[in-house]
Amino acid sequence: MTETPETDVGQGTPTQAVQLLDGVEALTHVLERENDAIRGRNTEDVRALASEKASAARTYEALVGLLTADDGATGTNGIGDTDRAALAEASRRLDGAMAENTRLLAAALETHRRFMDAVADAARAAQKGPETYSNTGAVAGGGRVADRIAAPVSIDQAL
């Protein structure tokens, strides 16, 4: 983080640059930790990071909102070159972490979808359909098995 003297919090002040840099770095750090947890298939860590990720994203959004508050124009005029360069580098790192997070989450969701489809297919295949009566009126063993019916499946948690 760049050391900058505290000034009043107007648009584009060094204080805002430092706050935004802190917000970008915090969100990047959470995303990188989540990416590691997803790669490691550590669902408990992913679940635990969800609220931290949401909080960091809200903070980042609020800080960006401070810089774009007046007529939608970016309020970066008062940010010095050093802080601007640090923000640019931190933003590139955040973009990379976000892109990787998107890719990893999409792959994880697809894996879960395929798994659930396989479970549902196995449940349907294991389901014995209703038997019909034979020409003698017998059901047990001598009747024709009707088409399989879908087995009910319930998921108790979000994937």
C-alpha positions in Angstrom: 0.0 0.0 0.0 1.2 3.5 -0.8 1.8 5.8 2.2 0.0 9.0 1.6 -0.8 11.8 4.1 -4.4 12.1 5.3 -6.4 14.9 3.7 -10.0 15.8 3.7 -12.2 13.3 1.9 -13.2 15.1 -1.2 -13.3 13.6 -4.7 -9.9 12.2 -5.8 -8.1 13.0 -2.6 -5.1 10.9 -1.5 -7.1 9.5 1.3 -9.7 8.1 -1.1 -6.9 6.7 -3.3 -5.5 4.9 -0.3 -8.9 3.7 0.8 -9.7 2.4 -2.8 -6.3 0.7 -3.0 -7.0 -1.0 0.4 -10.5 -2.1 -0.9 -9.0 -3.4 -4.2 -6.3 -5.4 -2.3 -8.8 -6.7 0.2 -11.2 -8.0 -2.5 -8.3 -9.4 -4.5 -7.0 -11.3 -1.4 -10.4 -12.8 -0.7 -10.8 -13.9 -4.4 -7.3 -15.4 -4.4 -8.1 -17.4 -1.2 -11.4 -18.5 -2.7 -9.7 -19.6 -5.9 -7.2 -21.6 -3.9 -10.1 -23.2 -1.9 -12.0 -24.1 -5.1 -8.9 -25.6 -6.7 -8.3 -27.6 -3.5 -11.9 -28.7 -3.5 -12.3 -27.3 0.0 -16.0 -26.6 0.1 -15.9 -25.6 3.8 -13.4 -22.8 3.1 -15.4 -21.7 0.0 -18.6 -21.5 2.1 -16.8 -19.6 4.9 -15.4 -17.1 2.4 -18.7 -16.2 0.9 -19.7 -13.6 3.4 -16.2 -12.1 3.4 -16.2 -11.9 -0.4 -19.6 -10.2 -0.4 -18.5 -7.7 2.2 -15.3 -6.9 0.4 -17.2 -6.5 -2.9 -19.7 -4.1 -1.2 -16.8 -2.1 0.2 -15.1 -1.9 -3.1 -18.3 -0.9 -4.8 -18.9 1.9 -2.3 -15.3 3.2 -2.6 -15.6 3.3 -6.4 -18.9 5.0 -6.0 -17.2 7.8 -4.0 -14.9 8.5 -7.0 -17.8 8.5 -9.5 -20.4 10.3 -7.4 -20.5 13.7 -9.2 -22.2 13.4 -12.6 -20.7 10.0 -13.2 -17.3 11.6 -13.9 -14.4 9.8 -12.4 -12.9 11.8 -9.5 -9.3 10.7 -10.0 -7.9 14.2 -10.8 -6.5 14.7 -7.3 -4.8 11.3 -7.2 -1.0 11.5 -7.6 1.0 9.5 -10.2 2.3 7.1 -7.5 -1.1 6.3 -6.2 -2.5 6.1 -9.7 0.2 3.6 -10.7 -0.4 1.5 -7.5 -4.2 1.5 -8.2 -3.6 0.5 -11.8 -1.4 -2.4 -10.8 -3.8 -3.5 -8.0 -6.7 -3.3 -10.5 -4.9 -5.5 -13.0 -4.3 -8.1 -10.2 -8.0 -7.8 -9.2 -9.1 -8.3 -12.8 -6.9 -11.5 -13.0 -8.3 -12.9 -9.8 -11.9 -12.1 -10.9 -11.4 -13.8 -14.3 -9.9 -16.9 -12.6 -12.7 -16.9 -10.0 -15.3 -16.8 -12.7 -13.6 -19.7 -14.6 -13.2 -21.8 -11.5 -16.8 -21.3 -10.3 -18.2 -22.1 -13.7 -16.1 -25.3 -13.8 -17.2 -26.2 -10.3 -20.9 -25.6 -11.1 -20.6 -27.7 -14.3 -19.0 -30.5 -12.3 -21.8 -30.4 -9.7 -24.4 -30.4 -12.4 -22.9 -33.4 -14.1 -22.6 -35.2 -10.7 -26.3 -34.5 -9.9 -27.3 -35.7 -13.4 -25.4 -38.9 -12.8 -27.0 -39.4 -9.4 -30.5 -38.8 -10.9 -29.8 -41.2 -13.8 -28.6 -43.8 -11.4 -31.7 -43.4 -9.2 -34.0 -43.7 -12.2 -32.2 -46.8 -13.4 -32.4 -48.4 -10.0 -36.1 -47.6 -9.7 -38.2 -50.7 -10.4 -41.3 -49.8 -12.4 -44.8 -51.0 -11.5 -45.5 -54.5 -12.6 -48.5 -55.3 -14.7 -50.8 -58.4 -14.5 -49.9 -61.3 -16.7 -52.5 -63.1 -18.9 -53.2 -65.4 -15.9 -53.8 -62.5 -13.6 -50.6 -63.1 -11.7 -48.4 -60.2 -10.7 -45.4 -61.6 -8.8 -42.6 -62.5 -11.3 -44.8 -63.3 -14.2 -46.0 -59.9 -15.1 -44.4 -57.4 -17.4 -42.6 -54.5 -15.8 -44.0 -51.2 -17.0 -41.9 -48.3 -18.1 -39.8 -46.9 -15.3 -41.0 -43.9 -13.3 -38.8 -41.1 -12.1 -37.5 -41.4 -8.6 -38.0 -38.4 -6.4 -34.7 -36.7 -5.5 -34.3 -33.9 -2.9 -31.3 -31.8 -2.4 -30.9 -30.2 1.1 -28.3 -27.6 0.3 -27.2 -25.2 -2.3 -24.4 -26.4 -4.5 
